[in-house]
Amino acid sequence: MNTLAHAGPGPWILFVPLVWAAVVIGVVTLARRAGLRRGGGFGGRRDGGPDERSPIALLGHRFAAGEIDEDEYWRRLTVLEEQFGRAVTTKGRRT
């Protein structure tokens, strides 16, 4: 009587690492799609733009609300972008 129990694991032993690799890849893919980043938590910004509380975003909100005019906006934006290290042209628009 020759059964599989006495013949060893056979080729099925290769199936177990493949299943674990699929599980790990699936978890990583789901975490990336959900926005989980190192140090960023869920819902982190992917485009690298300013968040809603940054000085540049607050300046944009003030301009949109009509609290400051266009000249004031570009003047302050130029100062803020120079402080944060972004390249700007002479008119204050990004290059």
C-alpha positions in Angstrom: 0.0 0.0 0.0 1.8 3.1 -1.2 0.1 6.4 -0.2 1.2 10.0 -0.5 2.0 10.2 3.2 5.0 7.9 2.6 6.1 9.3 -0.7 7.0 12.8 0.7 5.6 16.2 -0.1 6.1 16.0 -3.8 5.8 19.0 -6.1 3.0 20.5 -3.9 5.7 21.9 -1.5 6.3 24.7 -4.1 2.7 25.8 -3.9 3.0 27.1 -0.3 5.6 29.8 -1.0 3.6 30.9 -4.1 0.5 31.3 -2.0 2.4 33.4 0.6 4.0 35.6 -2.1 0.5 36.2 -3.6 -0.8 37.2 -0.1 2.1 39.6 0.5 1.8 41.2 -2.9 -2.0 41.6 -2.4 -1.6 43.3 1.0 1.0 45.7 -0.4 -1.1 46.5 -3.4 -4.2 47.2 -1.3 -2.2 49.4 1.1 -0.8 51.4 -1.7 -4.2 51.9 -3.3 -5.7 52.9 0.0 -3.0 55.6 0.3 -1.0 54.2 3.1 2.5 55.7 2.8 5.5 55.7 5.2 4.9 58.5 7.6 1.8 59.7 5.8 -1.0 57.6 7.1 -4.1 57.0 5.1 -5.3 59.6 2.7 -1.9 61.2 2.2 -1.4 63.5 -0.8 0.1 61.7 -3.7 0.9 64.7 -5.9 3.3 66.3 -3.4 1.3 69.5 -3.5 0.7 71.7 -0.5 -1.8 70.6 2.0 -4.8 72.7 3.0 -3.1 74.3 6.0 0.1 75.4 4.2 0.8 79.1 3.8 0.6 78.8 0.0 -2.8 77.1 0.2 -4.1 79.7 2.7 -2.9 82.5 0.4 -4.8 80.9 -2.4 -8.0 80.7 -0.3 -7.6 84.4 0.7 -7.2 85.4 -3.0 -10.2 83.2 -4.0 -12.3 84.8 -1.2 -11.4 88.3 -2.5 -9.6 89.3 0.7 -6.5 90.3 -1.4 -6.0 91.5 -4.9 -4.0 89.9 -7.7 -0.9 92.0 -7.2 -0.8 91.3 -3.5 -1.3 87.6 -4.2 1.6 87.4 -6.6 3.9 89.4 -4.4 3.2 87.2 -1.4 3.3 84.0 -3.4 6.8 85.0 -4.7 8.0 85.4 -1.2 6.5 82.2 0.0 7.9 80.2 -3.0 11.3 81.6 -2.5 11.2 80.6 1.2 10.1 77.0 0.3 12.7 76.8 -2.5 10.5 76.7 -5.6 11.6 78.4 -8.8 9.5 81.4 -9.9 9.7 83.8 -12.8 9.8 87.6 -12.5 6.0 87.8 -12.7 5.7 85.3 -9.8 4.4 82.4 -11.9 6.1 79.0 -11.5 8.5 77.9 -14.2 
